[in-house]
Amino acid sequence: MSTSPQKIDEIQTLRAFSIISIILYHSDIYIFNKDLFRAGFLGVDIFLVISGYLIFKSLDTENITKNFWISLKNFYFKRVKRNLPLLIVVIFFTNFFSIYLLSF
């Protein structure tokens, strides 16, 4: 089994569809005085369903049935390990630019 996450083409297609529908919804495109993309929030729903599926699949591959709490702890540890460095960078740059921009 490979250590890299497997890319599923159908999920990538649904993800692209959801992002494109959100972008088109916020672009306010009107043709013949009709809003063509009224269901932009449908893209958000699709994206949330995809996220839930991928989270469950990730927990399921860690044998959720044997030790649920241990696998849940490992799941959150992996998320913190992946997201914490980016969070620190975003906080640093936000503070830097806010001090720079608000000092004038």
Helices and strands as residue ranges (DSSP letters): H 9-26, E 30-31, E 34-35, H 41-61, H 68-102
